[in-house]
Structures are given as structure tokens and as C-alpha cells.
Amino acid sequence: MNKENNLKRLIDCGVVSIIRVENSTEAVKSAEALRKGGINIIEVSMVTPGALDAIRAISQKFGEDVLVGAGTVLDSETARAAILAGAEFIIGPTLNREVIKVCNRYSKIVIPGALTPTEILTAWELGADIVKVFPARVLGPRYIKDILAPLPQVRLLPTGGVNLENAGEFLKAGAVAIAVGSALVNKKVVKEGKFDIITEKARKFLEIVNKARKFSNFKRPAS
């Protein structure tokens, strides 16, 4: 897959769904439910037991229908292992120069985590494709707008505390996409096998994305 095309797909979708479950089987079933709901950008958190197996399984089962990546990546060794397993994007909760370097070496999307203006700009200058603003719940949607005032060139992905109630506000504030965890893929729902709930929530998040973008200056990436 081409990195630029993948980046366009991620931004165009507008939602990165974060999967943190108990095993790779649950991860694959969750991915299927998300895909049915229209979300095809799936982050498997590395805190998931068998995360690499899950990434490999999702990649093999859905092929190019789903863009799968790894989240909670803390070091370059983990980033490389995830890429070899099939991850097309790497997301971290913190800013790690070596992770960015490895992803750029393999031409994969890299989204490091940052919070302060200095961290965000540093991540961008080091080669981040998007910067994950984490934890977004601490400062809220207004913070995204405030950051973009002096740094309009930076693509921001708010993560942590994003839900159906505030997702639209983050996007209206200028975020290129949102990352959603338990508000979309809830461990209890997965354990009970109620995957139809995940599918329905996926549809609701996409509706919010499309509605919010009509009232913002968002421009879909060029083909």
C-alpha cells in the first residue's frame, strides 16, 4: 500500500478506531463489526494480548478493505515488529524520535503523541504525518483550535476521552480526524458478543464526522 494513499484514507474516514481487547480473536471480530459500520481505520493497541497476531490476522482477512495499524507503541523495536506484522500506521502515546525514524524508513504513517505546543511542533518537525493530541480530555476541543492558530500546518488527532457527545466539536475545532477507544469498542460489549452495538456506534460516529465537516473548513485530501 502507498503511504500517501493510506494517509488520505485515514483522514477521509475521519475516525481511527482503537481496539483494546483480551485476545486476537476478539480483535478480529471487533474489526469486522467496525467495518460493517463503515469504519475501516483500525488501531490495535499493543496492550492487547497477542496484538501482533491480531494485526497480522486483520491484515490477512480484510486486505486493503481495512487499514490496520498499531497503537500504544513506545519504542522503535515494537514499531518495526508491528510493521512486519502488517501495520500500515504506528501511533504512540508519547514522542519518540526513533519510532518516527523507523516509520519513515519503512514509509509507514507515524502519529506520535504530544500535548504542549513545543511537543506538537517538535513531533511535526521530526517527520510526523499527524500528531496525536493526548490526553485530549484534559483541555478539550478549544485547545485544538488554540494550537492551530499559530500552527495551522500541523495535522492533529485528538485522542483520549473522545465520545459521541464531543467528537463533532473536536472536528469543528480543526482536527483532521478523531481517535476513539472504549466509546466505540467497549470491552464488556465485546465480551458479551454484542458486536451489532459496535457496528451501530461506528455508523453514528461517521454521521457526526460528516455533519461536523459540513460546518468547518475541512477539505478532503486530494486523490
C-alpha positions, 0 to 999 in steps of 0.5 A: 500500500502507498503511504500517501494513499493510506494517509488520505484514507485515514483522514477521509474516514475521519475516525481511527478506531482503537481496539483494546481487547483480551485476545486476537480473536476478539480483535478480529471480530471487533474489526469486522463489526467496525467495518460493517459500520463503515469504519475501516481505520483500525488501531490495535493497541499493543496492550492487547494480548497477542496484538501482533497476531491480531494485526497480522490476522486483520491484515490477512482477512480484510486486505486493503478493505481495512487499514490496520495499524498499531497503537500504544507503541513506545519504542522503535523495536515494537514499531518495526515488529508491528510493521512486519506484522502488517501495520500500515500506521504506528501511533504512540502515546508519547514522542519518540524520535526513533519510532518516527525514524523507523516509520519513515524508513519503512514509509509507514504513517507515524502519529506520535503523541504530544500535548504542549505546543513545543511537543506538537511542533517538535513531533511535526518537525521530526517527520510526523504525518499527524500528531496525536493530541493526548490526553485530549480530555484534559483541555478539550476541543478549544485547545485544538483550535488554540494550537492551530492558530499559530500552527495551522500546518500541523495535522492533529488527532485528538485522542483520549476521552473522545465520545459521541457527545464531543467528537463533532466539536473536536472536528469543528475545532480543526482536527483532521480526524478523531481517535476513539477507544472504549466509546466505540469498542467497549470491552464488556460489549465485546465480551458479551458478543454484542458486536451489532452495538459496535457496528451501530456506534461506528455508523453514528460516529461517521454521521457526526464526522460528516455533519461536523465537516459540513460546518468547518473548513475541512477539505478532503485530501486530494486523490 
